[in-house]
Amino acid sequence: MKPFCFLGVREHDRAADDEYAAMLAATGLEVGDLHRVRVEQAPLGKLDLTRYSGLLLGGGPFCVSDPQESKSALQRRVEADLGALLEEVVAADLPFMGCCYGIGTLGAHLGAQVDTTYGEPVGAVQVELTDAGLQDPVFGAAGPAFTVFVGHKEAVTRLPPAAVLLASSRTAPVQAFRVGRNVYATQFHPELDFAGLELRVRAVRDQGYFPPEELEEVLGRAGAAGVDAVPPLLRRFVEVHAR
């Protein structure tokens, strides 16, 4: 089997390492089968996409809807690198799953409206699949509804052209979509159980997702939601696209 490639954009080492560990657990892949590229550390360049079964893009501190003049040089470079990559991915309909920051990045690239209308605080939400989601070879494995963790300042307000809505929630109408047959994005974090969320939240406590002094309160609410397992989406994505 060709390996998969995980693209990370988190600057803080602990948060980056925790995210990669969560992706390994959720996909069921070993380190040798999930190559890791930290896009924030160096220019991405041109990846040889023929080496990989598929690509995963994780979350991060950037918001694609920020005014261009307020974006740091690093954010602009990361967005340009990912934009060039997505040109190839979408054109060839290559297996791709973008999570949280990934939905904003893919959505903006495709012409979606991405803004702060449906930002969600750190916590658990119930996600329900649409009819298209139930029939999808990846999302259908999760069943009609499941509870997952979210935490984001921006979201897709209007789908990009030709996108298929796969999942929604009460607080964010676009929780997942697909373009073509193989290009996916989720607003929620399909890799996070509570243990993973706790590590992530402690690592990003000063990044504006909540007042830092409310850390334990945020974790208490999240823990009470009972999300002890992740939906089988990433594992199923690997099963469907491994080659």
N, C-alpha and C positions, 0 to 999 in steps of 0.2 A: 504493500500500500504506500502511495505517496503521502508524505506528511501534510498536515494542515499548517497554516501560518496564523499566529495571533499577533495583531497589531495593537500595541499599547500607546497611550499618549499621556500617561500620568507622570508628572515630574518627580513626585516624592517616591523614593525607593520602596518604602514600606507599603504604601498603597499600591504601587505597581506590582510588587512581589505578591501581595495578597490577591490581587486580581488575577494574576497568572495562575496561582494555585487554585483559585476558584474555577477558572476555566478548565484546568486539567481535570478537576473532580467532576465537573458537570458534563464534560465531553466523554469522560472515560478514557482519555488518551494518556499515554506516557510522555515524558519530557521529549524523547526522541521523535515522537509523532506529532508534536505541536511546537513548531519552531516559533521563537519569540523575537519580535522586532519592536524596539522602543523608538517610535517615530519621533518623540520629543528630544531624543538624544543626538540625532544626526539626520541629515537629509536622507529621505527614503530612497531616492534614486529610482531606477527602473528595476522592479522585481521580475525575475524569471517566473512568470505565473504557471508555466508548464511543469514546474517542480512540485506544485501543490495540488492536493485534492480540493482545497477550498480555503477561504480566508475568514477570519473572525476579527472584528474591530470592537474594542471595549469602550468603557466610559472614560470620563475625564473632566477636568475643571473648565474647559472652554465652552462657550456658547456661540454657535454659528450666527445667531441673530444679533449679537452685539454690534453696535455701530462700528464700521470699519476703522474709523479713526481712533477708537478706544482699544483696539486689539493690539496686543504686543507683537513684536517682530516674530517671536516664537509661534504664537498662534497663527499668524498669517502664513508662515512657512509650513506649518503642519497642515493647515487647510489646503494650501496649494498642492502639497505632496499627495494628500489623500484625494483631492479632486482629480489629479492626473491619473491616479490609480483607478478611481471609479470610472473614468472614461473607458478604460480597458475592460473593467469588470462588467459594466452594464452592456457595452457593445457586444461582448462575447457571451453574455449571460453566464458568467462564471459563478460557481457556488460562493456565496458571501452571506455572512450574518453580522449585521451591525447592531450593537446593544447600547441603549441609552444615548451617549454622544453619537453613536453610529447611526441612529435614526435621523438625528438632525443633520449630520454630515451627508448621508445619502439623500435625505429629503431635499435639502437645499440644493444639492447638485442636480437634482431632477426637476427643480422648479416648484417644490412644495412651499406653502406658507409656513414658516417656522417662527414662532414668537413666544412671548411669555404668558399667553392667555391661559394655557392649561399646565403650567408648572405645578408639580406635586411635591409636598414636603416628604422628607425621609419617613418611610413607613410602609405598611402593607396595603395592597388593594386587591380586590377581586377582579380578575380579567375574564371576559366572556368572548368566546370565539364567534365569529360570524359564520354564516353558511359556507362561505368560501374557506374560512379557516378550518372548519370541520372536515372539509374535503381535501385539504392540503396534505401532501404526503409527509411533511414535517410537523406542522401544527396539529394535525388531526390526532397525533399520538398523545396529546396532552389532555384530551377530553374536552367537554363543552365549556368548562370554567375551572379556574384555579386561582390560588392566592399567591402573590409574588411581591417582592420588594421594589419600591421606586424611590426616587429622590432626584429631582431635576428642576432646573429653573426655566427651561424652554421646552416646547413640544411642537409637533406638527399640528397645525390648526386646519390646514386644507391639504388633502393628498396631492401628490404630484400627478401629472397626466399619466394614464395607463397603469397606475398602481392599483392593486387589489387589497382592500381592507381585510385583514385577517382577525383582528382582535380589538376590543374596546373596553373601556371601564367607565364607571359613572363620572369620574373626575377628569378623564382624558379620553376623548372619543377615538383618537388614533393611538392604539397601543402596539400595533404591529401591522406591517404591510409587506407585500411582495411585488416585485417588478420582474417581468418575464417569468421563467419557471424556477430560477435558482437564486435570485437576489432578494434577501430578506433583511428586515430591520425591526427591532423591538424598542419600545420606549422603556419598558420594565427591564429588570436585571434577571435574565433566566439562569444566571450562574450562582445566585446568592441564596443560601439558607441563612438562618439567624446567626450561626457562628461566623459565617463569612461576612455578613452585614456588620456585625459588631467590630470585627477587625477593620473593615473599610471605614466605618463611621468614626472610629477613634483616630484613624490616620488622616481623615479630611475634616476634622472638627473645626479648623480655622479657615475653611474655604468658603464660608458664606451660605452653607446649606441650612444652618440653624445657628442660633446664638450658642457659642461654645459652652456657656454655663448651663445650658439645657441638655447637655450630652446624655446624662443618665436618664433623664425623663424621656428623651427620644428613644433610647434603647429599651426602656421599660415598656413603652407603647408597642414598639416593634416586637419585643419578645412575647407580649401577650397575644399577638396575632397567631401564634402557633405555626409559623412557617418553618417546619423542620426538614423539609425536603424540597428540592427544586423540580419544576416540571421537566419532563424528559425531552425538551426541545433541542438542546444542544447535542445531547447523545444521539437523538434521532437525525439531526442534521448531518452528523458524522456518518451514521449508518447509511443514509441515503446517498451521500456524495463521495464516500471513500472509494478510491479507484487505484 
